[in-house]
């Protein structure tokens, strides 16, 4: 009897434990835990890449404004400012696709570090020329070309590494946080550049950027990153580029991202090249407040990035990208029609909120919809699309020379709004057609 009672007790205990296990599984399946910000911030490789991105993005916009202020002081020409600004983005158009192929064959960490050292050398050269009193606008144009060559590798190296440093559910949030921090540094960069240029001129401004690029290279050297590389043959580069282009053309999402990116960089973002003359001529403010005007859009991008990083995207990728682009273009079109400085800054904050949605979806959609073997090539193509910016800057510079900066910005924004709206409608139609087939 004792043995029977013991056996019965063991059976009951096992049944209770099995039932507890089943109930635990039910609870886990009913309320799966979502990856959150804490898990993201606990990823060392992401944190290091995030910090590097903050450094180099800050210096990009910092140097853009410092170079524009110097060129405007020396020449007084809005077209000259546009040319020097365009030189920073031109390498992206020329070298972006090749950078995508290169980053598949050469370790992306090594490309990143070498680029930051090269950018530091270019900035140091400008600082030395400024100290000697020999600096000319064309020197700044050459330094901008060097920095732009480094920037042409950003999407295919660091930005891709950010998306791959975390698990797939965390990719949109990681890229949103990266975009948000970039917006913060873009907010701080122009303000600091305006202040340092006013206090110490070209030499102080570019001495600071030299130090920051060296610090970014130091951070990159401590990054633990492994990559399977392959032989890079010049003969296979055209074939790899053709494969990437064919894939992008056949994939509705990738094609939509690339076309909207072209429209925004050709007809939207180039407005920023005219902020120094608008600040001086329309609002009659000095370098520091011109920096505030340039930073207003970035503040809006920071607000938008905080929303995207704090939770799941509030809508479909296409809707966020196209809707954010239209919000940006509409707000910038209204900005030069406002004769008061602070309301104009508020409109650029609204524009920045739209730009944050565009920028986050721009990278997230490619990483989530492209196979790993194709990602760098597609990111390279994305860089080429971003590289349309110099042509937009030259266009807005020519329009400003003919009709003035206010008409130039409004004409560009109207063309951009029409183009993005058409792209969004066509993208939606293609998605519906893909679902039917």
C-alpha positions, 0 to 999 in steps of 0.5 A, a space after each residue: 500500500 505504501 508503494 502504491 501511495 508513493 507511486 500515485 504521489 509521483 504520478 500526481 507530481 509529474 502531472 502538476 509539473 507538466 501542467 505548469 510547463 504547458 501553462 508557461 508555454 501558453 503564456 510565452 506564446 500568448 505574450 511574446 516579449 518584444 526586443 526593446 531599447 535596453 537590448 539594443 544598448 547592451 550590444 557593444 558593436 552597435 554602441 561603438 558604431 553608433 558613436 562613430 556615426 555621431 562623430 563623422 556625421 557631426 563633422 560632415 555638417 560642421 565642415 559644410 557650414 564652415 566652408 560655406 561661411 568662408 567661401 561667402 566671406 571671400 567671394 560674396 557669391 551664392 553660386 560659389 558657395 553652392 559649388 564648394 558644397 556640391 564638391 562634398 557630395 560629388 564623389 558619392 555619385 561617381 564612387 558610390 556603386 564601386 564602394 558597394 562592390 569594394 566593401 564585399 571584397 575588403 573588410 568593411 572595418 578597414 575601409 572605414 578606418 582608412 577613410 577617417 584617417 584620410 578625412 583627418 588629413 584633408 581637414 588638417 591641410 585646410 587648418 594649416 592653410 588657414 593658419 598661414 593665410 593661404 586658404 582659398 575657396 578652391 582649397 576647401 573644394 578639394 578638401 570637400 572632395 576628399 571628405 566626400 570620397 570617404 562619405 561615399 563608403 558610409 552606406 556600404 560600410 558603417 551603415 550596413 554594419 549597424 543594421 547587421 550588428 543586431 537581430 532582425 527584429 531590432 534592425 528598424 529600431 537600431 537604424 532609427 536610433 542611428 538616424 536620431 543621433 545623426 540628427 542630433 549631431 547635425 543639429 549641434 554641428 552647424 551651431 558649433 561651426 558657426 560659433 567656432 568660425 566666428 571666434 577663431 576663423 577657418 583654422 580653429 574650425 578645421 583643427 577641431 574637425 581633424 581631432 574628431 575624425 582621428 577619434 572616430 578612427 580610434 573608436 573603429 580600431 577597437 571594433 570586433 568585426 569579422 567578414 568573409 571577404 572575396 577576391 576583388 577583380 576589376 573585370 568582375 566589377 561591371 558584372 557585380 554592378 549590373 547584377 545589383 541594378 537588375 535586382 533593384 529594378 525587379 524588386 518593387 520596394 528597392 526600386 521605390 526607395 531608390 527613385 524617391 531617394 533620387 528625387 529628394 537628393 536632387 530636388 529637396 535637400 540641396 536647399 541647405 546650400 542657400 541657407 547662408 545667403 538667406 540668413 544674411 539677406 532675408 533675416 539679416 543674422 550673423 554666423 551663429 544664428 545661421 547655424 541655428 537656422 541650419 540646425 532647425 531641420 536637424 532638431 525636427 529629425 531628432 524628434 522624429 527619430 525619437 518617435 521611431 526609435 521608441 517603438 514599432 514604425 507607425 505605418 508601412 514603410 512606403 507610406 512613411 518614406 513618401 509621406 515624410 518626404 512630402 512633409 519635408 518638401 512642403 515645409 521647406 517651400 513655405 520657409 522662405 515665404 516667412 519674413 521672420 526668423 524664428 517662424 522660419 526655424 519652426 517650419 524647418 523643424 517640421 521639415 526635419 520630422 518628415 526627413 527622419 521618416 524618409 531617412 530611416 525607411 531609406 536604409 531599413 527597407 533595403 536591409 530588410 528586403 535584400 538578401 545579405 549577398 546583395 546588400 552592399 551592392 544595393 547600398 552602393 546604388 543607394 549612395 549613387 542616388 544620394 550622390 545626385 545631391 551635387 547636381 541639385 546644389 548646382 541647379 539651385 545655385 544657378 537658379 539663385 544666381 538668376 532669380 535670387 535664393 527665395 525663388 530658387 528654393 520654392 521652384 526646387 521644392 515644387 518640382 520635388 513635391 510633384 516628383 515624389 508624389 508621382 513616385 509614391 503613386 506609381 510605387 503603390 500601383 506596382 505593389 498592388 500589381 505584385 500582390 495580384 500576380 
